Amino acid sequence: MTNMPVKVAIYARVSTEDQAEQGYSIDAQLDTLRGYCKKNSLQVYEEYIDAGISGTSLKGRVALQRLQRDAEKGLFDELLVWKINRLARNAYNLLGILDHLEHHNVSFRSYSDNFETSTPIGKFAFQMMGAVGELERNTIVENVKMGMKQRAKKGEHNGKLPLGYQAVADPSNLSKRSKAVVIVPDEAIIVRKIFELYAAGRGLRSIANELNHSGYKTKTGNTFSTTAIKEILNNPFYNGKVRYNRYENWSNKRRRGKSAEPIIADGKHEAIIHDALWEKVQFLSKKKSFTPSRVFDGEFLLSGLIRCPKCGAAMVASRTRSKTKTGEIVNRLYYSCGAFRSKGSSVCSANSIRKQEAETEVMNRLRQVLSKDRILKAIVDKINHKLVTRTVPLQAELSHIKSQLEQAENKKRRYLDVFDQESVDKSIFIGRMQEIQAELNKLQTEKSRLELELSEGNTSPVSFEQVRELIHGFNQVLTAAPFEQRKTLLHLFIKRITMDTSKKIETIELSFDEHVDSYFSDSPVAVAVGDSLQRKQARKRERIEIAI
């Protein structure tokens, strides 16, 4: 009896152009691994590629996610990578991936590190290499931080430059990497306008609205929001200073990791805002920075769920205040467009809907579906029809992406052929090659996303009984829980609420998945329902979506 060849999944990843220049390029990894498989008579099941993505986190690595799904299905026997750090640079993530593969009887092999996990020694080596890789990465990170800290102390900028500045070649330094920071006159006009308006007593939204009406754009080409205005007003770079280490551990903590002692030093660049104006703006900002007490009471169940009928932004809480003929002050509560509230009338209009009207309509429609099996069954039938036909447009899009990938690869090969000719000035081609590689990375990422979506696509019919039980549990909690729990539940179940042009509720999209189970299990109102649903979902993890 002939032995079946071992089916191998190849995984390749590259995060930056620097890595590509050092020999880590996707093409180099794939060529090496294909050659290894051919030499050892291994059958390549598929190549999974994450291009332009960091190995520090698993977030956004759609090719790796699809690989893990295929491992669960038993589609290949072994995972092969060029080097262990291509899979992950974090020991915790590495061990998690290895455990997942082992659970589904898939072995792991690293070509460069020359070991496999099918033996105890190989597994030990894997763990040690993972720990060494994480130590190496952390050491590099610390060294980079130390260098950036020293640059800041010397008055040199780190990272992207804010609106009003650009980096140009430094004429006083012959080094190709040396850059000088100079003012961009057209952008500096916007910056000065922002500071002058704020110093004159204007609010953040008022300033954003005026800039957007005037057609001004941010550094990235977007309209101005109150957040963007606030960031500019608080940035000491405009006053000739350099600020570093404002946030610590940004990748994990984001804005919660604000540093108590950021570095602020005199910069080598020219200031756009003079000291007197800067100090006046900071004084006014501190005076306005206290959090005022609420001037009206209101429990907004649907904040962030209702979508603006004009621009699609999330609707947020708002109110109007007026006096009656008797002098009584009346607060009227609304949901209004978040983009209008943040960026002003040049971006969108209020498109307000009364809070009570919106919430009453949503709750009534939900109760109607909850109480009538006939309506619910018609909705489930519609879902099942969509499930059957959903893959067709995805497959067409994937085919188009593959065609674009092939064209980009051919273009890259043609440039490389010309690049190899000694008579050609190679500096001409470097920029173009970087553009082509960026395009390839983007297309490869989109291809991986579509393939993952297709592999996750569940075309089996949704059970009416399962949906009815989910809805029943939803109704129990919704009618008995306090406001905070009801709001949490609505945000778990409701994906979005759309309005029509007459500002009436049009559709409510419900979504049920495993997160709902965890909510039920924590809720004293529906423990029994939660236990039942958890047993169901343990057998079959899926998301059910309904539009009512």
N, C-alpha and C positions, 0 to 999 in steps of 0.2 A: 504494500500500500504506500503510495507516494505521500510524503509529508507536505502539508499545506505551507506555503511560504509565510513568513511572519509579516503581518501588515503593519507598516510604520507610518505614524503621523509626524510630519516635520513641522517644527515651530520656529519661526524667525522673527526677530524684532530689532528695530533700530530707533534711537530716540533723537539723535541730532546729526547734523552734517559732520561735526567733528569726529563722531564715532565712525562714520562712513569713510572719512579720510584715513582713519587708523586701522582699517581693514575689517570693520564690523558691518559693512554694507549688506543689505538684504541679498543682493546678487551673489556676493562672496559667500555668505552663509549657505544659501541654497545650493550653489555649485558644489561646495565641499560636502554637504550632507547627501546630495544626490549621488555623488561619486562614491561615498561610503556605502550607501544602500546597494548600488550596482555591484560593487566589489564583493559585498557579503551576501548577495542574492536575496536582498530584502525587498519586499513589495511596498512601494510608496502609496499609501492610501490617499493622502491629501496633504497639501502644504497650507499651513495657517500662518498668515502674515499680519503683524501689527507694525505699521510703518509710522515713524515720527511720534512714538508714544513712550513715555518714561517707564522704566521698570520698577520705580519706587512704589507705585500703587497698582492695584488691579483695575481701578476705575477707568472706563473708556476703552479697555482692551477687548474689543468685540470678537476678534479672531480667537483669543484665548477662551472666551466664554463659549464660543461655538465648539471649540476643541473639547472642552469639558462636557458639553452636552453630548457630543458624539462618543466620548468615552463612556458615558452612562449607557448609551445604546449598544456598546460593544462593537463598534465599527472598526476598531484597530487594536493591535496587541501591544504596541510600544510607542512611546513618545521620544523623539530624537531632537536634540537641540545642539547648536554649534558649541555653546558654552553655557554654564549654569546660570550666569547672570543675565542671559537673554530671556530666561523664564521669569525671574524675579530678583530684585536686589535686597529683599527683606527676608530674613530667616523665617519669620512667622508665616509670610505668604508662601514661601517655598514649601514649608512643611505641610501647610494646608492643601496646596496643590498635589503634593506627593500622596497625602492620605486619601484625597479624592480619587486619584488614579489607582492606588492600591485597592481601594474599596471596589473598584470596577475591573479588577484584574488586568490593569495596564501597567507595564513596567516602564521605567524611565532610563534614558541613556544620554550622557553628555559626551559629545565627540572630543572636544579639546581637553576636558578634565579626565577623560579615559576611565569612566566607571559607569556602572549600571546599578539599579536599586533592587535587582532580583536576588541579591545575596546580602547577608547581614553586614559584611565588610563594605559592600557598595552603599548600603543604606547609611552606615556610619560615616562613610566618606562624604556622602551627600549632605548630611547634617553639618559636618565640619566645614565643608565648602560653603554652605549657605551662611553659616556664622561668620566665616572669614570674609565672604562677599559683603555682608552687611557691615562688618567692621571697616572694610576697605572703603565702602561708600560713605559711612559716617565720618571717617578720617578725611576724605576728600571734601565733604560738606563743611567740616570744621575749618579746613585750610582755606576754602573759598570764602567762608564767612570772615575769617581773620583778615584775608586780603582785602575784602570789601570794607571791613571796619577801618583798616588803615587808610584806604582810599578816602573814606568819608572824613576821617580826622584831618587829612591833608586838603580837604575842600574839593575833592573830585567826586563827581556824581556816580551813582550805581543804578543800573537798570534803565528803564525807559524814561525819556525826557517828557516833562509836562507841556501842555499847550503854551506856546510862546517861545519855545527853544528848539534847536536842532544841533546835531553833532556834525562837524565838518573836519576835514583833515587839518591838523595843526601845522601851520607853516613854520613855526619855531622849533619843531621836532621832526627829524627825518624818519623816525620810525613809522612804518605803515599803519600800525595799530593805534598810534597816538591820535586822539581826537580833541578838538576844542569845542566848547559849548558856546553857541552864539544865539543872539536874539533873532526871532523871525518877526519882522516888523508888522505884518498883517495880523498875526496871531497876538502879538503884544498889545495891539489896539483893543482886542476883545478883553484881554486880562485886565488892562487898566480900566476899561469901562465897567467891568464887574466890581472891582474894588471901589471905584468912585460912586457907583450907584448904591452900594451897600453902606458906604460912609455917609451918603446923603439920606439914609434912613429907609431905603427900599428893602423889602423882604426877599428871601431866596426864590420863592415862586414868582414874584413880580419880576425879578431880574431874569429868570429863566424864560419867562413869557416874552419879555421884550427882545431878548437875544434871538429866540426862535422866530419871532415875527420879522426880525431884521434879516433872517436867513443865515445867521452865524451857526457854525458847527463845532463840535468838540474835536480833539486831536484825532479821534478815530472816525470822524465823519458823521457822528450821531447828533441828534438834537440835545439841547441842554436840559437837564433835570435839576431838581433842588439838590440832590446828592452831589452832582457834578459841580454845581456852584459852590457848595459848602467845602468840597475837597480843594478847590482852587483858593478859596479865601483862607483856608487853614494851612496852606503849603508854604513853608518858609523859604522854599527855593526861589520864589518871586522876590524875596527881600534880600537875595544874595547869600542865603545860607544853604547848607546841605544837611538833610536829615536822614539818618539811617537807623535801622533796628526799631522802627516804629511798632512793628508787630513781631512776635516770636512764634516759631513753629506754625507759620501761616498755613501750610498744607493741611494741617489737622485742626487747628483752632480757629482759623480765619480771623475775624475781627474780635473774637473773644480773647485772643492772645496779645492784647495791647501791652506793650512794654512800659514799665514804670520809669525807665531811664533811657530814652532814645538818645542817640548821638546827634547833636546839632553843632555844626562848625561853620566858620566863615568859608564860603565857596570861592572858587577861582573864576566863576562866571559873573557876568554883569547882571545887576538887579533890574527888574522891570518896575518894581514898586519901591518908592523911597521910604525911609524910616518913619516919617511922620504919618503917612497914609496907612502904612502897615500897622503901626501901633494903634491908630484910631479904630481900624477895622477889628483888631484883636480885642480891644476894649469893648466895642459894641457887641461882638460875638459872645464874650463872656457874660455880659449883662443879659443877653437873650437866651443863654444856654440852660437856665433852670427849667425844670419840667412843670408846667402849670397844672393846677388841679382841673379836673374835668368840669367843663361848664354845662354838660348835659349828660343825662343817663341814657344808655341804650345798649341793648344786647343784640349785636349784629351776627346772626347765625350764618349768613351767606357771604361774608367778606372773602374776597379772593376766588369765589366759585362762579359768581355771575360775570359774564364777559360783555364788554362794551359792544353794542351792535355796529358801531362805526369802525373802530380800530382793533377790537379784539383784546384790549388790555383788561386786566382784572378790575372789577368795580370795588370801590372802597367806601367806608363809612363817611357820610357827610351830613351836614345839617344847615338849615336856615333859621334865622331868628327874627321874629317880627312882633309888633304890638297890636293888640286888638283895640277897638274903639274905647274899651273900658280901661285901657292902659296895661292890660295883662300881657306879659311876655310869653310868646308861644314858640317852642322849638319844634321844627318839623324835621324828621329824620329820613334820609335818603341813602341809596347806593348810587355813587357817581363814578365816572370813568377815572381810573387811577392815573392814566397818562395826562389827562386834563388837570387833575389835582397837582401833579408833580411838575409838568412841563408847560402848562398854560394852553390858551385857546388856539395857538398856532398849530398845535399837534393834534388836538381833538376838541370836542365839546363835552359838556357835562353829561349829557344823555342820562339824566337822573331818573330813577324809578323809586317811588315811595317804599320805604323799608317795609311797612306793614303790608302793602299790596304784594310785594315780591314774595315775602315769607309766607303769606296766606296762600298764594297761588301754588307755590312749591309744595307746601305741606298738604294742601288739598289734593294735588295731583298724586303725590306719593301715597296718601291714604286710599285714593281711588284704586291705584294699582295693587296696594296691599290687601284690599278687601275683595277684589273680584278676580277669581281664577281665570275667567274667560279673557279678560284684558291681558293678564300676565301670560297666558298661553299664546296669545297672538303675538306678543312681543318676543317670546322665546322662539317661536317659529321663524320670525323675521331674522333673529340672531343666527339661527342654524343655516338659513339660506345664505347669509353674508359669509359665514365661516367656510362654506363650500367654495365660494367664488373669490375669496380674499387673496389667494395666492397668485392669481393670474396677472394682475398689474405688477406685483412684486417681481415675478419671474421676468416680465418684459423689461422692467427697470434694471434688473440684474444683468440681463443680456446686453442692454445698452452700455452699462458700466464696463462689462468685459470687453466690448468692442473698443471703447475709449482707452482702456488699459492697453490693449494690443497696439493701438495706434501710437500711444505715448511711448511704449517699449520700442517700437520700430524707429520712432523719432530719436530716441536716446541712442540706439545702436548706430544710426546714421551719423550722429554727432561724434560718437566715439571713434568711428572709422576715420572721420576727418581729423579728429584730435590726435590720432596716432601718426599722422603725417608730419615729418620733421620740419617741413618748410612752412608750416602754419603757425601763426602767432597764437599760442594756446591761451593767453590771457583773455582773448576775445570770447572764448567759449565758456569760461568758468561761470559767468553770471547766467548764461542761457542754460547750462547744465543744471545749475541749482534750481532754476525755475521748473525745468522738466522733472527733476527729482521731487520737488514739492508737489507738482501735479500728480505724479505717480503715487506718492504717499497718500494724498487726498483721495484719489480714486480707489486705492487699495483699502483704505479705511471704510469707504462707502460700500465697497464690495463685501467686506467682512460683516458690516452691519446688516446688509440685505440678506446675506447667507444665514446669519444668526436669526434674523426675523423669520425667514422661511423655515429654518429648522425648529423654531419654537412654535410655529404655526400649528394650532390644534384645529383640525377640520372635523373631528368627531362631534356628533350632536351634543348640545347642552341638555342636561336632564331637567325637565320641568319640575320634578319633585325636589331636586337639589336647590333650584332657584327659589321655589316656594318656601322651602325651609329657611334659606338665607333671608328672604324677605320677612318671614314671620319673626325671626330673631331681631331683625332691624326694627320692626314695628314695636316689639316689646320694650326695647331700650329707648326708642324715640319718644314713647308716650310716658315713661316713668322716670327718666333720668333728669338731673338738674341741668342748667344751661350749658356749663362747660363740657359735660359729657355729651350732650346732644350736639353741640358744635363740633366736637372731635369726631363723633360718629358720622355726621353729615360730610365732613371733609374726608373721611375714610371711604364712604360709599359713593359720594358724588364726584365725578370727574370734572364736569363743567356744566354751567347753566347758560344757555344762549337766549338772547332777546331778539325780537324782530325790529323792523324799522319804526314801528309804532310804539316801541318801548314796552312791549308785553313779553312775558316769559314764553319762549318758543319751545325749546327742548331741554330736558334734564337728562344728562348722561350719567348712569349709575355704573359703578365698577366694583366687582367683588373679587378679592383674592385673599392670600394667606394673612395679610395684615389685619383683615377684619376678624379673623379667628383670634388673634392675640388680643384684640380689643374686647371681644366677647368674654374671653377667659379671665380678663381683669375686671369685668363689670359684674357686680353682685346681682344686677337685674336679670342677666341672661347667662348665668354660668352653665346651666343645663344645655342651652342651645349651643353655646361655645364649645362644650365638650363634644357634642354631636358633630359639629362642623369640623372640628379638629380631626376627628377620626376620618371624616370624608376626605379632607384635604391631604391627610397623611397618605392616602391611597392615590390621590391624583391632584397635584399642584397645578392650578390653572387660574386664569383671570377670566371672569365673565363680565361682559359689558352690555348694558341695556340703555336704550334711549327712549324716554317716555315724554 
